[in-house]
Amino acid sequence: VPAGAARRTLAATAGDLLEDVRLFDVFRSDALGPNKKSLAFGLRFRAADRTLTDEEVGGLRQRCIDAMAKEHGPTLGG
């Protein structure tokens, strides 16, 4: 998946509370498999009028994970 396409999916999915999305790491290794890479994105959420709850941010995070899986088929690694 090109990083730009992944970034666009995240930005479109995260909604109005997304302040910034950035690619902060690209990892390549034979352990991932041939022609595979791991992309790590940082997402910053902010509301101008209140503090976001853990539940709100967790829901947005899960929505982004689900959209990435649907659009691009990646797996979430840890």
Secondary structure, DSSP 8 states (H G I E B T S, - for coil): --HHHHHHHHHHHH-TTEEEEEEEEEEE-GGG-TT-EEEEEEEEE--SSS---HHHHHHHHHHHHHHHHHHH------
